[in-house]
């Protein structure tokens, strides 16, 4: 498997940023019921997969 990441298109960056915002909203909730925990896990997984596949930011930088 190659470690080469594809450049992120504007659409991918949009998906990444909206998913990150949704994750932050779920993490900010005071009540951690099962749907909230499932959302946190799902959004975290999506972000991880996008970071693995695409160059979300410049080389040597981490996504904020």
C-alpha positions as CSV (number, residue, x, y, z in Angstrom):
1,X,0.0,0.0,0.0
2,X,1.3,3.4,-0.9
3,X,1.8,6.2,1.5
4,X,1.1,8.8,-1.2
5,X,-1.9,10.9,-0.4
6,X,-4.1,12.4,-3.1
7,X,-4.6,16.2,-3.2
8,X,-7.9,17.2,-1.6
9,X,-10.3,18.8,-3.9
10,X,-12.5,21.7,-2.7
11,X,-15.4,19.3,-2.3
12,X,-13.3,17.0,-0.1
13,X,-12.1,19.9,2.0
14,X,-15.8,21.0,2.3
15,X,-16.8,17.5,3.5
16,X,-13.8,17.5,5.9
17,X,-14.6,20.9,7.4
18,X,-18.3,20.2,7.8
19,X,-17.6,16.8,9.4
20,X,-15.2,18.4,11.7
21,X,-17.8,21.0,12.7
22,X,-20.4,18.3,13.3
23,X,-17.9,16.4,15.5
24,X,-17.1,19.4,17.6
25,X,-20.9,20.1,18.0
26,X,-21.4,16.5,19.2
27,X,-18.4,16.7,21.6
28,X,-19.7,19.9,23.1
29,X,-23.0,18.3,24.1
30,X,-23.3,18.0,27.9
31,X,-25.4,14.8,27.7
32,X,-23.5,11.8,26.2
33,X,-26.3,9.4,25.2
34,X,-25.9,6.5,22.8
35,X,-26.8,8.5,19.6
36,X,-24.3,11.2,20.6
37,X,-21.5,8.6,21.3
38,X,-22.3,6.9,18.0
39,X,-22.1,10.2,16.1
40,X,-18.7,11.1,17.8
41,X,-17.3,7.7,16.7
42,X,-18.7,8.0,13.2
43,X,-17.5,11.5,12.6
44,X,-14.0,10.7,14.1
45,X,-13.8,7.7,11.8
46,X,-14.7,9.8,8.7
47,X,-12.1,12.4,9.6
48,X,-9.5,9.7,10.1
49,X,-10.2,8.1,6.7
50,X,-10.1,11.5,4.9
51,X,-6.8,12.3,6.6
52,X,-5.4,8.9,5.5
53,X,-6.5,9.2,1.9
54,X,-6.1,13.0,1.2
55,X,-3.6,15.7,1.7
56,X,-5.9,17.9,3.8
57,X,-3.2,20.5,4.5
58,X,0.3,21.2,3.3
59,X,3.1,18.6,3.7
60,X,4.4,18.4,7.2
61,X,1.3,20.1,8.7
62,X,-1.5,18.6,10.6
63,X,-5.1,19.5,10.1
64,X,-6.3,21.8,12.9
